[in-house]
Amino acid sequence: MVISSSNSYSKSNPDIVKISTTNKRNLRRFPQSGQIQIYQSSYRGSYSSIIRDSLRNAALGSKVLLVQFMKGGVKQGVTNAVKLCGNLTWVRSSHSFEYNPQEIENNKNLKKSIHESTYELWNFCKKELLSGESDQIILDEIFLAIEMKIIDKDDLISTLENRFTSGDVILTGTCIPKDLLLMANQITQLRS
């Protein structure tokens, strides 16, 4: 095994490009573009680490928006978002519900209410993605909303392509369309 430092390697390899740092006035800092990160799991409710990280990021000064599309139970909605750590805005559906696909499909009023409140969240998210005001936006279970045909996949793709690019976007779900996987900078598969 050969161990060498970069210094000794560059001396022995003339093909290395030398970067001069003597003229620091010409150095420019380029803004970092935000990434699209996808977290996929075979089961719902496996994203507690993302919520933990969003709390940590907010406590460290980043402006974070956490939107849980398919979580009900607290009658929150866009107008009653919860603020934590001064920088985390946590939004859930304005409709209180427990996700049960059979019950939703068989109850037209419930289905309509879930569709309306989820679509309201999506419209709010689109404005936030295009504004660039958040350092991190988490769209929890957005792929389930696409699967349920509440949110149009092409609308999500278009919004992501036209978003303000300085902030990270984290998307979570179980069934992720291939088009969106191809857009991602990072894909993490969570296993049980």
N, C-alpha and C positions, 0 to 999 in steps of 0.2 A: 504494500500500500504506500502510495506517495502522498504526502501531505505538503501542500504549498500555500503560501499566502498569495493574495492577489498581487502584491508588490513583486515577489520573486517570479510569479508567473508572467507578469508583464515584461520583466527584464529579459526573460528567456524566450518570449514569443513576440517577434517584431510586428506581427499582424494585428496586434491590439491597437485600437484607436485611442489616442491620447486626448483627453479633454482638459483644456487649460482653464484654470480658475483664477488666473491672475487678473483678468479684466472683468471684475464683478459687475460693472455698470451695464454690461450687455445682457446680464442674466435677467430673465423675466419669469414670473410665476404664472402658470396657467391655471385657470379655475378647474377644479376637479368635477368631472361629470358624475352624476349619480348613477347608481346601478339598478338594474331590475333583478331582484332576487326572488326565486320561487322555492317555496317549501312544500313538499308533497309528502303525504302520508296515506297509508291504506285505511286509516280510521279517523273519524272526527274527534276533536278535542285533544289533539296531540301537540298543540303549539304553545304550551305554557312557557317554553324557553324564549319565544319571540316576545311574548308579553313581558316577561322578566327583563329582556334586553331593552325593550322600549321604555320601561320605567327607569332603567339605569341611564339610558341615553338622555332622557328628559332631565333627570337629576344632575347630569353633567353639563346641561345647558343647551342641548339640541331641542329644537321645536319638533314634536312628534305628534302625528295624527294616527290614532288606532281606530279603525272602523271594523266592527264585527257585523257582517251582513246577515248571518243566519243565527244570531243569538237574540233571543227575546227574553222577556221576563221582568224587565225593569221600566218599561214604558218611557224610554229615554228620548230617542229621536234627535234630530239635528238641533232643535231648539233647547233641549235639556241635556246637552253634552256634559260629561263629568270632566273636570280639570284636576290633574294630579301633578305634583312636583312643580307647579307653575308653568310647565312646558308641555305636558302631555294632555291632549284632548282625546277622550275616549267616548266613542259614539256607538250606540246600538240602535236597533230598530225601535220606532215609535210604537209598534204593535207588540204586545206581550204574547209570546207563543213559545211552545215547546216543539222543537222540530220533530215531526213525525210524518214521513212522506205519504203514508196511506191516509192518515187523517186529513192532511192538507188537500190531497187530491179529491177526497170524498166530500169535503165541506167547501162549497163555492164561496161563501162569505169569508171564511178563514183564508182561503187561497187568494181572494181579491185583496184582503187587508194586508197580507204578507207581501204580495206583489207591489202594492202601492207604497208601503213603508220601505221596502228594499229599494225600489226605484228612486224614492226620495233620497235615500242614502247615496245611491250611485250618482245622482245629479250633484249632490253636495261634494262628493269625491272628485268628480270631473272638474269642478271649479277650483278645488284645492290643488289638483295635479297641474292644472294650467297656470295657477297663480305663482307657484314657486315659493310660497311662504313657509312651507314646512321643510325641515331637513330630512325627515323620514316619514313616509306614509305607509301604513300597514293595512292592506285590504284582506282581512281575515275571511276565509271561506267564500271568496268572490267566485271561485270556480263552481261552487254549488249553486250560486245564483245564476250562473250561465247555464249550467246543466238543467235547472228548473225553468229556463227560458224567460227569466226576469230581466237579465242583463244580456245585451247582444254582444257576442264575442268580438265582432268587427268593431263595435263601438269602443270596447275596452282596448283593442289593438290600436285604433286610431288615436285614442286619448293618450296612451302610453307613448306613441310615436311623436305626438305634439306637446308632450308635457314639458314643463320647465325642468331642465335636466340636472340641476345642481343637487337635488335631493334624491335619496334612495327610495325605491318603491319595493315593498315586500308583498308578495301575493301568496296566499296559502290555499290549499285544497286537496281533494283526493283524486279527482279526474281532471287532468290538465290537458287542454287542447294542444296539439303539436305546434300550431302556429305560435302560441305563447311560449312554449318551451324553447323555440328557436330564437325568440327575442331576448331571452334571459342571459344576464352576465354570469349568474350563479344559480345552480339548481341543487337543492339539498333534499335528499330523500330520507325521511325519518322512519325508522323501523321500530317495531314493538319489541 
